[in-house]
Amino acid sequence: MFKKMKNIDTAFRHVRSFTMLMIAGCVLICCFALYKSFRLVSMMQGKIYILANGKALEAYASERKDNIPVEARDHVKTFHELFFTLDPDEKAIQANITKALYLADGSAKRIYDDLKENGYYAGLISGNVNQTIAVDSVFVDINKYPYRFRCYATQSIIRPTSITTRSLVTEGALRNVSRSDNNPHGFLIERWNTVDNRDLKTVSRHP
Protein backbone atom coordinates (compact mmCIF):
# COMPACT_ATOMS: atom_id res chain seq x y z
CA MET A 1 0.00 0.00 0.00
CA PHE A 2 2.75 2.47 1.03
CA LYS A 3 4.90 1.36 -1.87
CA LYS A 4 2.04 2.10 -4.26
CA MET A 5 1.56 5.54 -2.70
CA LYS A 6 5.29 6.21 -3.00
CA ASN A 7 5.22 5.25 -6.68
CA ILE A 8 2.26 7.54 -7.26
CA ASP A 9 4.05 10.38 -5.48
CA THR A 10 7.22 9.79 -7.54
CA ALA A 11 5.21 9.66 -10.74
CA PHE A 12 3.45 12.90 -9.78
CA ARG A 13 6.78 14.61 -9.16
CA HIS A 14 8.07 13.40 -12.54
CA VAL A 15 4.93 14.63 -14.28
CA ARG A 16 5.20 17.98 -12.47
CA SER A 17 8.87 18.34 -13.39
CA PHE A 18 8.14 17.43 -17.01
CA THR A 19 5.25 19.90 -17.08
CA MET A 20 7.44 22.68 -15.63
CA LEU A 21 10.11 21.94 -18.25
CA MET A 22 7.52 22.06 -21.00
CA ILE A 23 6.16 25.38 -19.70
CA ALA A 24 9.67 26.83 -19.44
CA GLY A 25 10.46 25.62 -22.95
CA CYS A 26 7.26 27.16 -24.32
CA VAL A 27 8.03 30.46 -22.59
CA LEU A 28 11.54 30.50 -24.07
CA ILE A 29 10.24 29.69 -27.54
CA CYS A 30 7.58 32.42 -27.27
CA CYS A 31 10.15 34.98 -26.10
CA PHE A 32 12.51 34.04 -28.95
CA ALA A 33 9.65 34.23 -31.48
CA LEU A 34 8.61 37.66 -30.19
CA TYR A 35 12.21 38.90 -30.34
CA LYS A 36 12.64 37.71 -33.93
CA SER A 37 9.26 39.17 -34.89
CA PHE A 38 10.06 42.61 -33.49
CA ARG A 39 13.48 42.52 -35.14
CA LEU A 40 11.94 41.57 -38.49
CA VAL A 41 9.33 44.34 -38.21
CA SER A 42 12.08 46.83 -37.38
CA MET A 43 14.07 45.73 -40.42
CA MET A 44 11.04 45.93 -42.68
CA GLN A 45 10.28 49.46 -41.47
CA GLY A 46 13.76 50.46 -42.58
CA LYS A 47 13.08 49.33 -46.16
CA ILE A 48 11.42 51.32 -48.89
CA TYR A 49 10.20 49.95 -52.19
CA ILE A 50 10.29 52.33 -55.14
CA LEU A 51 8.31 51.59 -58.28
CA ALA A 52 10.31 52.56 -61.36
CA ASN A 53 9.54 51.51 -64.91
CA GLY A 54 7.26 48.76 -63.66
CA LYS A 55 9.89 47.30 -61.33
CA ALA A 56 9.94 47.39 -57.54
CA LEU A 57 13.37 48.55 -56.38
CA GLU A 58 14.38 48.11 -52.77
CA ALA A 59 15.86 51.05 -50.89
CA TYR A 60 16.67 51.61 -47.23
CA ALA A 61 15.48 54.42 -45.00
CA SER A 62 18.13 56.16 -42.94
CA GLU A 63 18.68 59.30 -40.95
CA ARG A 64 19.06 62.35 -43.15
CA LYS A 65 22.36 63.25 -41.50
CA ASP A 66 23.85 60.08 -42.99
CA ASN A 67 22.95 61.31 -46.50
CA ILE A 68 23.68 65.03 -46.21
CA PRO A 69 27.00 64.96 -48.14
CA VAL A 70 25.52 62.88 -50.97
CA GLU A 71 22.29 64.87 -51.22
CA ALA A 72 24.09 68.20 -50.93
CA ARG A 73 26.54 67.36 -53.74
CA ASP A 74 23.71 66.16 -55.97
CA HIS A 75 21.70 69.30 -55.24
CA VAL A 76 24.60 71.54 -56.24
CA LYS A 77 25.34 69.43 -59.33
CA THR A 78 21.69 69.47 -60.45
CA PHE A 79 21.46 73.24 -60.03
CA HIS A 80 24.57 73.88 -62.12
CA GLU A 81 23.47 71.47 -64.85
CA LEU A 82 20.10 73.20 -65.11
CA PHE A 83 21.47 76.74 -64.92
CA PHE A 84 24.31 76.27 -67.42
CA THR A 85 22.84 73.78 -69.91
CA LEU A 86 21.47 76.11 -72.57
CA ASP A 87 20.22 75.60 -76.11
CA PRO A 88 19.39 78.24 -78.72
CA ASP A 89 15.71 78.02 -77.84
CA GLU A 90 13.99 80.57 -75.63
CA LYS A 91 11.49 78.08 -74.19
CA ALA A 92 14.20 75.50 -73.42
CA ILE A 93 16.33 78.15 -71.68
CA GLN A 94 13.37 79.38 -69.64
CA ALA A 95 12.37 75.85 -68.65
CA ASN A 96 15.87 75.01 -67.36
CA ILE A 97 16.36 78.33 -65.58
CA THR A 98 12.95 78.06 -63.90
CA LYS A 99 13.84 74.61 -62.52
CA ALA A 100 17.25 75.88 -61.39
CA LEU A 101 15.82 78.88 -59.54
CA TYR A 102 13.70 76.59 -57.36
CA LEU A 103 17.01 75.29 -55.96
CA ALA A 104 18.59 78.63 -55.07
CA ASP A 105 17.77 81.95 -53.48
CA GLY A 106 17.79 85.46 -54.92
CA SER A 107 21.55 85.42 -55.55
CA ALA A 108 21.02 83.08 -58.51
CA LYS A 109 18.06 85.14 -59.74
CA ARG A 110 20.22 88.28 -59.74
CA ILE A 111 22.88 86.56 -61.84
CA TYR A 112 20.23 85.36 -64.27
CA ASP A 113 18.72 88.85 -64.51
CA ASP A 114 22.15 90.37 -65.16
CA LEU A 115 22.89 87.85 -67.93
CA LYS A 116 19.49 88.44 -69.48
CA GLU A 117 19.85 92.22 -69.32
CA ASN A 118 23.28 92.02 -70.94
CA GLY A 119 21.80 90.03 -73.82
CA TYR A 120 23.61 86.78 -73.06
CA TYR A 121 20.62 84.51 -73.73
CA ALA A 122 19.53 86.50 -76.75
CA GLY A 123 23.04 86.06 -78.15
CA LEU A 124 22.85 82.29 -77.72
CA ILE A 125 19.56 82.17 -79.61
CA SER A 126 20.55 84.50 -82.44
CA GLY A 127 23.97 82.89 -82.86
CA ASN A 128 22.72 79.27 -82.70
CA VAL A 129 25.02 78.64 -79.77
CA ASN A 130 24.47 75.94 -77.19
CA GLN A 131 26.21 75.48 -73.91
CA THR A 132 26.85 72.33 -71.90
CA ILE A 133 28.47 71.75 -68.54
CA ALA A 134 30.27 68.84 -66.90
CA VAL A 135 30.50 69.06 -63.11
CA ASP A 136 33.92 67.70 -62.18
CA SER A 137 33.61 67.79 -58.39
CA VAL A 138 31.65 69.35 -55.55
CA PHE A 139 33.10 69.86 -52.08
CA VAL A 140 30.69 70.42 -49.19
CA ASP A 141 31.68 71.28 -45.61
CA ILE A 142 29.02 69.79 -43.34
CA ASN A 143 30.87 70.64 -40.12
CA LYS A 144 29.26 74.07 -39.96
CA TYR A 145 25.71 75.13 -40.85
CA PRO A 146 24.79 76.52 -43.33
CA TYR A 147 26.96 74.14 -45.32
CA ARG A 148 29.55 75.85 -47.48
CA PHE A 149 30.28 74.36 -50.89
CA ARG A 150 32.56 74.86 -53.86
CA CYS A 151 31.79 73.47 -57.30
CA TYR A 152 34.36 72.78 -60.03
CA ALA A 153 33.02 72.34 -63.55
CA THR A 154 33.91 72.61 -67.23
CA GLN A 155 31.75 74.49 -69.72
CA SER A 156 31.61 73.84 -73.45
CA ILE A 157 30.26 76.66 -75.60
CA ILE A 158 29.50 75.27 -79.04
CA ARG A 159 29.25 77.82 -81.85
CA PRO A 160 28.74 77.09 -85.56
CA THR A 161 32.45 77.76 -86.18
CA SER A 162 34.17 76.85 -82.91
CA ILE A 163 34.00 75.10 -79.53
CA THR A 164 35.24 77.00 -76.49
CA THR A 165 36.07 75.17 -73.28
CA ARG A 166 35.90 77.19 -70.08
CA SER A 167 36.64 76.44 -66.44
CA LEU A 168 33.96 77.30 -63.93
CA VAL A 169 34.37 77.52 -60.17
CA THR A 170 31.49 78.66 -57.99
CA GLU A 171 30.82 78.74 -54.28
CA GLY A 172 27.95 79.33 -51.91
CA ALA A 173 26.10 77.87 -48.96
CA LEU A 174 23.28 75.39 -48.45
CA ARG A 175 20.47 75.75 -45.96
CA ASN A 176 17.67 73.33 -45.19
CA VAL A 177 14.18 73.90 -46.56
CA SER A 178 11.13 71.68 -46.98
CA ARG A 179 11.31 68.99 -49.64
CA SER A 180 9.01 69.29 -52.62
CA ASP A 181 8.63 68.08 -56.19
CA ASN A 182 10.59 71.13 -57.31
CA ASN A 183 13.24 70.68 -54.62
CA PRO A 184 13.52 66.97 -53.75
CA HIS A 185 16.71 67.27 -51.66
CA GLY A 186 15.35 69.99 -49.38
CA PHE A 187 18.29 72.39 -49.74
CA LEU A 188 18.45 75.99 -50.93
CA ILE A 189 21.61 77.50 -52.39
CA GLU A 190 22.34 80.95 -51.02
CA ARG A 191 25.07 83.57 -51.48
CA TRP A 192 25.99 81.91 -54.78
CA ASN A 193 28.77 83.53 -56.77
CA THR A 194 31.31 82.70 -59.45
CA VAL A 195 34.94 82.47 -58.31
CA ASP A 196 36.49 81.69 -61.69
CA ASN A 197 35.18 81.48 -65.25
CA ARG A 198 37.89 81.68 -67.88
CA ASP A 199 38.60 80.25 -71.31
CA LEU A 200 40.82 77.19 -71.42
CA LYS A 201 40.90 76.58 -75.17
CA THR A 202 39.06 77.23 -78.41
CA VAL A 203 38.93 74.68 -81.20
CA SER A 204 37.77 75.54 -84.71
CA ARG A 205 35.01 73.50 -86.26
CA HIS A 206 35.34 72.54 -89.89
CA PRO A 207 32.27 73.18 -92.04
C-alpha positions in Angstrom: 0.0 0.0 0.0 2.7 2.5 1.0 4.9 1.4 -1.9 2.0 2.1 -4.3 1.6 5.5 -2.7 5.3 6.2 -3.0 5.2 5.2 -6.7 2.3 7.5 -7.3 4.0 10.4 -5.5 7.2 9.8 -7.5 5.2 9.7 -10.7 3.5 12.9 -9.8 6.8 14.6 -9.2 8.1 13.4 -12.5 4.9 14.6 -14.3 5.2 18.0 -12.5 8.9 18.3 -13.4 8.1 17.4 -17.0 5.2 19.9 -17.1 7.4 22.7 -15.6 10.1 21.9 -18.2 7.5 22.1 -21.0 6.2 25.4 -19.7 9.7 26.8 -19.4 10.5 25.6 -23.0 7.3 27.2 -24.3 8.0 30.5 -22.6 11.5 30.5 -24.1 10.2 29.7 -27.5 7.6 32.4 -27.3 10.1 35.0 -26.1 12.5 34.0 -29.0 9.7 34.2 -31.5 8.6 37.7 -30.2 12.2 38.9 -30.3 12.6 37.7 -33.9 9.3 39.2 -34.9 10.1 42.6 -33.5 13.5 42.5 -35.1 11.9 41.6 -38.5 9.3 44.3 -38.2 12.1 46.8 -37.4 14.1 45.7 -40.4 11.0 45.9 -42.7 10.3 49.5 -41.5 13.8 50.5 -42.6 13.1 49.3 -46.2 11.4 51.3 -48.9 10.2 50.0 -52.2 10.3 52.3 -55.1 8.3 51.6 -58.3 10.3 52.6 -61.4 9.5 51.5 -64.9 7.3 48.8 -63.7 9.9 47.3 -61.3 9.9 47.4 -57.5 13.4 48.5 -56.4 14.4 48.1 -52.8 15.9 51.1 -50.9 16.7 51.6 -47.2 15.5 54.4 -45.0 18.1 56.2 -42.9 18.7 59.3 -40.9 19.1 62.4 -43.2 22.4 63.3 -41.5 23.8 60.1 -43.0 22.9 61.3 -46.5 23.7 65.0 -46.2 27.0 65.0 -48.1 25.5 62.9 -51.0 22.3 64.9 -51.2 24.1 68.2 -50.9 26.5 67.4 -53.7 23.7 66.2 -56.0 21.7 69.3 -55.2 24.6 71.5 -56.2 25.3 69.4 -59.3 21.7 69.5 -60.5 21.5 73.2 -60.0 24.6 73.9 -62.1 23.5 71.5 -64.9 20.1 73.2 -65.1 21.5 76.7 -64.9 24.3 76.3 -67.4 22.8 73.8 -69.9 21.5 76.1 -72.6 20.2 75.6 -76.1 19.4 78.2 -78.7 15.7 78.0 -77.8 14.0 80.6 -75.6 11.5 78.1 -74.2 14.2 75.5 -73.4 16.3 78.1 -71.7 13.4 79.4 -69.6 12.4 75.9 -68.6 15.9 75.0 -67.4 16.4 78.3 -65.6 13.0 78.1 -63.9 13.8 74.6 -62.5 17.2 75.9 -61.4 15.8 78.9 -59.5 13.7 76.6 -57.4 17.0 75.3 -56.0 18.6 78.6 -55.1 17.8 82.0 -53.5 17.8 85.5 -54.9 21.5 85.4 -55.5 21.0 83.1 -58.5 18.1 85.1 -59.7 20.2 88.3 -59.7 22.9 86.6 -61.8 20.2 85.4 -64.3 18.7 88.8 -64.5 22.2 90.4 -65.2 22.9 87.9 -67.9 19.5 88.4 -69.5 19.8 92.2 -69.3 23.3 92.0 -70.9 21.8 90.0 -73.8 23.6 86.8 -73.1 20.6 84.5 -73.7 19.5 86.5 -76.8 23.0 86.1 -78.1 22.8 82.3 -77.7 19.6 82.2 -79.6 20.5 84.5 -82.4 24.0 82.9 -82.9 22.7 79.3 -82.7 25.0 78.6 -79.8 24.5 75.9 -77.2 26.2 75.5 -73.9 26.8 72.3 -71.9 28.5 71.8 -68.5 30.3 68.8 -66.9 30.5 69.1 -63.1 33.9 67.7 -62.2 33.6 67.8 -58.4 31.6 69.4 -55.6 33.1 69.9 -52.1 30.7 70.4 -49.2 31.7 71.3 -45.6 29.0 69.8 -43.3 30.9 70.6 -40.1 29.3 74.1 -40.0 25.7 75.1 -40.8 24.8 76.5 -43.3 27.0 74.1 -45.3 29.5 75.9 -47.5 30.3 74.4 -50.9 32.6 74.9 -53.9 31.8 73.5 -57.3 34.4 72.8 -60.0 33.0 72.3 -63.5 33.9 72.6 -67.2 31.8 74.5 -69.7 31.6 73.8 -73.4 30.3 76.7 -75.6 29.5 75.3 -79.0 29.2 77.8 -81.9 28.7 77.1 -85.6 32.4 77.8 -86.2 34.2 76.9 -82.9 34.0 75.1 -79.5 35.2 77.0 -76.5 36.1 75.2 -73.3 35.9 77.2 -70.1 36.6 76.4 -66.4 34.0 77.3 -63.9 34.4 77.5 -60.2 31.5 78.7 -58.0 30.8 78.7 -54.3 28.0 79.3 -51.9 26.1 77.9 -49.0 23.3 75.4 -48.5 20.5 75.7 -46.0 17.7 73.3 -45.2 14.2 73.9 -46.6 11.1 71.7 -47.0 11.3 69.0 -49.6 9.0 69.3 -52.6 8.6 68.1 -56.2 10.6 71.1 -57.3 13.2 70.7 -54.6 13.5 67.0 -53.7 16.7 67.3 -51.7 15.4 70.0 -49.4 18.3 72.4 -49.7 18.5 76.0 -50.9 21.6 77.5 -52.4 22.3 80.9 -51.0 25.1 83.6 -51.5 26.0 81.9 -54.8 28.8 83.5 -56.8 31.3 82.7 -59.4 34.9 82.5 -58.3 36.5 81.7 -61.7 35.2 81.5 -65.2 37.9 81.7 -67.9 38.6 80.3 -71.3 40.8 77.2 -71.4 40.9 76.6 -75.2 39.1 77.2 -78.4 38.9 74.7 -81.2 37.8 75.5 -84.7 35.0 73.5 -86.3 35.3 72.5 -89.9 32.3 73.2 -92.0 
